[in-house]
């Protein structure tokens, strides 16, 4: 199913013309004679996110899918917390420093720091240190990543003309996501070539460190002052940090005064918590129940398939949600997505069998992303423009923080094989209760939503894990 032009030669010709214009603009951005800085920035992002994907798979293969380790719910929860805490805590404050330091230097030194930390993590793996020490090193790598991704976005306007900024903004995130996916595949290939065990993980990490170093070299080719900031703020760094914290609180208060946005964010937060619990259940089932725990590579492949099907559900939802929203209000679609997720968990989660679980992963992807798109749109439309940035920073923190809470709950409630009828019923009940609460509150207290100049969702909070 796709959103296409009406059938007929005229529509096809128009679509073809638009595609041709897009490709020409893309070629201009990548090959323009005065866009060397953009090409180097593009290469820095591609190689860096390729490394990120490889590092995340290496982390998972060592902590969860290693034959030397008996993966438990607590270990899985710790791994997800390490992945997501930088997004929840470090991310909002990265901009404070990026507006005070030469961004080109940030890209160079942060990539080199990541390379050094990955080498340190490889040494820790070789020394077979306790998990907590390993996690401290991994957390350092992922925290540096927040500075780099924010720095790449802040640097982009300095590398392309204003009339090319939209196409550049389209190219970089999409290409970066694809590179991260490819990096995960590269890590799996290296792991397969080197066999199983710690030596394979060390090999993956050495490759990751080399890639981070290459990313730093690409950034080094950009002029030192090319990426800004053009002017340094007058206020102190500590005052700026406090301003960010104050802005997060102001964003929360603004949401509380806008019921249409506040209720939608409350609902998506509970939904994200439920999705996190389901993700960990799925991972444990594939690691310890559906496959021989002594053959973790099969479990990793099965979990990757579930993640891929959930991603396909996200894609389908992106296509059908605009169509549905033309016929029913956005709050109604949010309610249906939440109730549909509850039914999905009861029907496809409780059997604890691979095929139903995969079907459920796909359907849950459709429901989760449908709700997410509607929530983004409602928040964009109903908050004041001068508060929008602060609101989305708060949104980002809450969205990722919900997954961290889900990991903590899963660690306390799930057995090692992930098979818990009670937990699945609790998750289904949470989906149903928040869906009914949201639907009833919205019907009883309808609030008109002002029209938006654009109904396209903003860049939504993401995690390096499944969404």
C-alpha positions in Angstrom: 0.0 0.0 0.0 1.4 3.4 -0.9 0.4 7.0 -1.3 0.6 7.5 -5.1 -0.6 10.0 -7.6 -3.9 9.2 -9.3 -3.6 6.7 -12.1 -3.1 8.1 -15.5 -0.2 9.4 -17.5 -0.4 12.9 -16.1 0.0 11.7 -12.5 2.9 9.4 -13.5 4.6 12.1 -15.4 4.3 14.5 -12.5 5.7 12.0 -10.1 8.6 11.2 -12.4 9.3 14.9 -12.8 9.4 15.4 -9.0 11.7 12.4 -8.6 14.0 13.7 -11.3 14.1 17.1 -9.6 14.9 15.5 -6.2 17.7 13.4 -7.7 19.2 16.5 -9.4 19.1 18.4 -6.1 20.8 15.4 -4.3 23.5 15.3 -6.9 24.1 19.0 -6.6 24.5 18.7 -2.8 26.9 15.8 -3.0 28.9 17.0 -6.0 28.7 20.8 -6.0 32.1 22.4 -6.5 31.8 24.6 -3.3 30.4 21.9 -1.0 33.5 20.1 0.1 32.8 20.8 3.7 29.3 19.2 3.4 30.8 16.1 1.7 33.3 15.7 4.6 30.5 16.2 7.1 28.4 13.7 5.3 31.3 11.2 5.4 31.9 11.9 9.1 28.3 11.0 9.8 28.1 7.9 7.6 31.3 6.4 9.0 30.4 7.4 12.6 26.9 5.9 12.4 28.3 2.8 10.7 30.5 2.5 13.8 27.6 3.1 16.1 25.6 0.2 14.6 28.6 -2.1 14.9 29.2 -1.1 18.5 25.6 -1.7 19.5 25.6 -5.2 18.0 29.0 -5.9 19.7 27.5 -4.8 23.0 24.5 -7.0 22.5 26.6 -10.0 21.4 28.8 -9.7 24.4 26.2 -9.1 27.1 23.2 -11.0 25.8 24.2 -13.4 23.0 27.4 -14.7 24.3 27.7 -18.5 25.0 29.9 -17.6 28.0 27.1 -15.6 29.6 23.7 -16.8 30.8 21.5 -13.8 29.8 19.0 -12.8 32.5 16.3 -10.2 32.5 18.5 -8.0 34.7 21.5 -8.2 32.3 19.2 -7.3 29.4 17.7 -4.4 31.3 21.2 -3.1 32.2 22.2 -3.2 28.5 19.1 -1.2 27.4 19.6 1.3 30.2 23.2 1.9 29.0 21.9 2.4 25.5 19.2 4.8 26.5 20.4 6.8 29.4 22.6 9.1 27.3 19.5 10.0 25.2 17.6 10.7 28.4 20.1 12.6 30.4 23.1 13.7 28.3 21.2 14.6 25.1 19.3 17.8 26.3 22.5 19.4 27.6 24.8 18.7 24.6 23.8 21.9 22.9 25.1 24.0 25.8 28.7 22.9 25.0 28.3 22.8 21.2 27.5 26.5 21.3 30.7 27.2 23.2 33.3 25.0 21.6 34.4 24.9 17.9 32.1 22.2 16.5 34.7 20.9 14.1 37.0 20.2 17.1 34.1 18.5 18.9 33.6 16.2 16.0 37.4 15.4 15.8 38.1 14.9 19.5 34.8 13.2 20.4 35.4 10.6 17.7 38.9 10.1 18.9 37.7 9.8 22.4 35.2 7.2 21.3 37.9 5.2 19.6 40.0 5.3 22.7 37.1 4.3 24.9 36.2 1.4 22.6 39.8 0.1 22.9 39.4 0.4 26.6 36.1 -1.6 26.5 37.9 -4.3 24.4 40.6 -4.5 27.1 37.9 -4.9 29.7 36.3 -7.7 27.7 39.7 -9.4 27.5 40.2 -9.0 31.3 36.7 -10.5 31.9 35.8 -7.7 34.3 32.4 -7.5 36.1 29.5 -6.2 33.9 29.3 -3.0 35.8 32.8 -2.0 34.9 32.1 -2.9 31.2 28.9 -0.8 31.3 30.8 2.3 32.5 33.1 2.1 29.5 30.1 1.5 27.1 28.2 4.4 28.7 31.1 6.7 28.0 31.1 5.7 24.3 27.4 6.3 23.9 27.4 9.6 25.8 30.1 10.9 23.4 27.8 9.9 20.6 25.1 12.4 21.8 27.6 15.3 21.3 28.6 14.1 17.9 25.0 13.7 16.5 24.0 17.0 17.9 27.2 18.6 16.6 26.5 17.2 13.1 23.0 18.7 13.0 24.2 22.1 14.4 27.1 22.2 11.8 25.0 21.4 8.7 23.8 25.0 8.0 27.4 26.1 7.8 28.2 23.7 4.9 25.3 24.2 2.4 23.5 27.2 0.9 20.1 28.0 2.5 18.2 26.8 -0.6 19.9 23.3 -0.3 19.3 22.9 3.4 16.0 20.9 3.1 17.5 18.3 0.8 20.6 18.1 3.0 18.5 17.5 6.1 16.7 14.8 4.2 19.9 13.1 3.0 21.9 13.0 6.3 19.5 11.4 8.8 18.3 8.8 6.3 21.8 7.9 5.1 22.9 7.8 8.7 20.1 5.4 9.7 21.0 3.1 6.8 24.7 3.3 7.8 23.9 2.3 11.4 21.9 -0.7 10.1 24.8 -1.7 7.8 27.2 -1.3 10.7 25.2 -3.9 12.7 25.4 -6.2 9.7 29.2 -5.7 9.5 29.6 -6.5 13.2 27.6 -9.7 12.8 29.8 -10.7 9.8 33.0 -10.0 11.8 31.6 -12.0 14.7 30.8 -14.9 12.4 34.2 -14.9 10.9 36.0 -14.9 14.3 33.7 -17.5 15.8 32.1 -17.1 19.2 33.3 -15.9 22.6 35.2 -12.9 23.8 37.8 -13.0 21.0 35.0 -12.3 18.5 33.7 -9.4 20.5 37.2 -8.0 20.8 37.6 -8.2 17.1 34.4 -6.4 16.6 35.4 -3.6 19.0 38.8 -3.2 17.3 37.0 -2.7 14.0 34.7 -0.1 15.6 37.7 1.8 17.1 39.2 1.9 13.6 36.0 3.3 12.1 35.7 6.0 14.7 39.3 7.1 14.0 38.4 7.3 10.2 35.4 9.5 11.1 37.7 11.8 13.1 40.0 12.1 10.1 37.2 13.1 7.8 36.1 15.8 10.3 39.8 17.0 10.5 39.6 17.9 6.8 37.0 20.6 7.5 38.3 24.1 8.3 38.7 24.6 12.1 36.2 27.6 12.2 34.0 26.4 9.3 31.3 24.8 11.4 30.8 27.6 14.0 29.6 28.8 16.4 30.1 32.2 14.8 29.5 34.0 18.2 30.1 32.7 21.7 27.3 33.2 24.2 27.9 35.7 26.9 26.4 33.7 29.7 28.4 31.2 31.7 28.3 27.5 30.9 26.8 26.8 34.3 24.1 29.4 33.7 23.3 27.7 30.4 23.1 24.3 32.0 20.6 25.7 34.5 18.7 27.4 31.7 18.3 24.0 29.9 17.0 22.4 33.1 14.7 25.3 33.6 13.5 25.0 30.0 12.7 21.3 30.5 10.5 22.3 33.5 8.9 25.1 31.5 8.2 22.7 28.7 6.5 20.3 31.1 4.3 23.1 32.6 3.4 24.3 29.1 2.2 20.8 28.2 0.2 20.5 31.5 -1.7 23.7 30.4 -2.4 22.2 27.0 -4.6 19.2 27.6 -4.7 17.9 24.1 -0.9 17.7 24.0 -0.5 16.6 27.6 -2.9 13.7 27.4 -1.4 12.5 24.2 2.1 12.6 25.7 0.9 10.8 28.8 -0.6 8.1 26.6 2.5 7.6 24.4 4.7 7.4 27.5 2.7 4.5 28.9 2.7 2.9 25.5 6.5 3.3 25.2 6.8 1.6 28.6 4.7 -1.3 27.4 6.6 -1.6 24.2 9.9 -1.7 26.1 8.7 -4.6 28.3 7.5 -6.5 25.2 10.9 -5.9 23.5 12.8 -7.4 26.5 10.3 -10.3 26.6 10.9 -11.0 22.9 14.7 -10.8 23.3 14.7 -13.2 26.2 12.4 -15.7 24.5 14.7 -15.8 21.5 17.8 -16.0 23.6 16.7 -18.6 26.1 13.4 -20.2 25.2 13.0 -20.5 21.4 16.6 -21.6 20.8 19.3 -23.6 22.5 20.9 -21.1 24.9 24.3 -22.6 23.9 23.7 -21.4 20.3 23.1 -17.7 20.9 23.7 -16.8 17.2 20.3 -18.4 16.3 18.6 -16.3 19.0 20.2 -13.1 17.7 19.0 -13.9 14.2 15.4 -14.6 15.4 15.3 -11.4 17.5 16.6 -9.4 14.5 13.7 -10.8 12.4 11.2 -9.7 15.1 12.8 -6.2 15.1 12.6 -6.1 11.3 9.0 -7.0 11.3 8.2 -4.4 13.9 10.0 -1.9 11.7 7.9 -3.0 8.7 4.9 -2.2 10.9 6.3 1.3 11.5 6.6 1.8 7.8 3.1 0.6 7.1 1.7 2.8 9.8 3.5 5.8 8.3 1.5 5.1 5.1 -1.9 4.4 6.5 -2.0 7.0 9.4 -2.4 10.0 7.0 -5.2 8.2 5.2 -7.0 7.3 8.5 -6.6 10.8 9.9 -8.6 12.2 7.0 -11.6 10.2 8.1 -11.4 10.2 11.9 -9.8 12.6 14.4 -6.3 12.0 15.6 -7.3 11.3 19.2 -9.7 8.6 17.9 -6.9 6.9 16.0 -4.6 7.1 19.1 -7.3 5.3 21.1 -7.8 2.6 18.5 -4.0 2.0 18.3 -3.8 1.6 22.1 -6.8 -0.8 22.3 -5.5 -2.6 19.3 -2.1 -3.1 21.0 -3.9 -4.5 24.0 -5.7 -7.1 21.9 -2.5 -7.9 20.0 -0.6 -8.7 23.2 -3.4 -11.0 24.4 -3.8 -12.8 21.1 -0.2 -13.1 19.8 1.9 -12.6 23.0 0.3 -15.2 25.3 0.9 -18.3 23.2 4.7 -17.7 23.5 5.3 -19.2 20.1 7.6 -17.8 17.4 5.1 -17.4 14.6 2.4 -15.6 16.7 5.1 -13.5 18.3 6.3 -12.3 14.9 2.8 -11.4 13.8 2.3 -9.6 17.0 5.6 -7.7 16.5 4.4 -6.4 13.2 1.0 -5.4 14.5 2.5 -3.7 17.5 4.8 -1.8 15.2 1.7 -0.5 13.3 -0.1 0.5 16.5 2.9 2.1 18.2 4.0 4.2 15.3 0.4 5.2 14.4 0.1 6.6 18.0 3.5 8.2 17.8 2.8 10.1 14.5 -0.5 11.4 15.9 1.1 12.4 19.2 3.9 14.3 17.4 1.3 16.1 15.3 -1.0 17.0 18.2 2.0 18.3 20.2 3.2 20.4 17.3 -0.2 21.9 16.6 -1.3 22.7 20.2 1.9 24.1 21.8 3.0 27.7 21.3 5.9 28.1 18.9 8.2 29.8 21.4 7.8 26.7 23.7 8.1 24.1 21.0 11.8 23.4 21.4 11.5 23.0 25.2 8.4 20.8 24.9 10.2 18.4 22.5 13.3 18.2 24.8 10.9 17.2 27.6 9.2 14.8 25.2 12.5 13.3 24.3 13.5 12.7 27.9 10.2 11.2 28.9 9.9 9.0 25.8 13.3 7.4 26.3 13.0 7.4 30.1 9.9 5.3 29.8 11.9 2.6 28.1 14.5 2.7 30.9 11.7 2.2 33.5 10.4 -0.7 31.4 13.9 -2.3 31.6 13.9 -1.9 35.4 10.4 -3.4 35.6 11.4 -6.3 33.3 14.5 -7.0 35.4 12.3 -7.4 38.5 9.4 -9.3 37.0 10.6 -11.5 34.2 12.3 -15.0 34.4 15.4 -15.7 32.4 13.4 -17.2 29.5 11.0 -14.2 29.3 7.9 -16.4 29.6 5.5 -14.8 32.0 1.8 -14.9 31.5 1.3 -12.4 34.3 3.6 -9.8 32.8 2.0 -10.0 29.3 -1.4 -9.6 30.9 -0.2 -6.6 32.8 1.2 -5.1 29.6 -2.1 -5.7 27.8 -4.0 -4.2 30.7 -1.8 -1.1 30.7 -2.5 -0.6 27.0 -6.2 -1.1 27.6 -6.5 1.2 30.6 -4.5 4.1 29.1 -6.5 3.7 25.8 -9.8 3.8 27.6 -8.6 6.7 29.9 -7.4 8.7 26.9 -10.5 8.0 24.8 -12.9 8.9 27.6 -11.1 12.1 28.6 -10.8 13.2 25.0 -14.5 12.6 24.4 -15.6 14.3 27.6 -13.3 17.3 27.2 -12.9 17.9 23.5 -10.3 20.6 22.8 -10.1 22.2 19.4 -6.7 21.8 17.8 -5.4 24.8 15.8 -4.3 24.1 12.3 -0.7 23.6 11.6 1.3 24.9 8.7 2.6 21.4 8.2 1.2 18.1 9.4 4.4 16.3 8.9 5.7 14.9 12.2 8.7 16.5 13.7 11.9 14.4 14.0 10.7 12.2 16.8 12.7 11.0 19.7 14.5 7.8 18.8 16.5 5.2 20.5 19.2 3.1 19.2 17.1 0.1 20.1 13.8 -0.9 18.5 11.0 1.6 18.2 
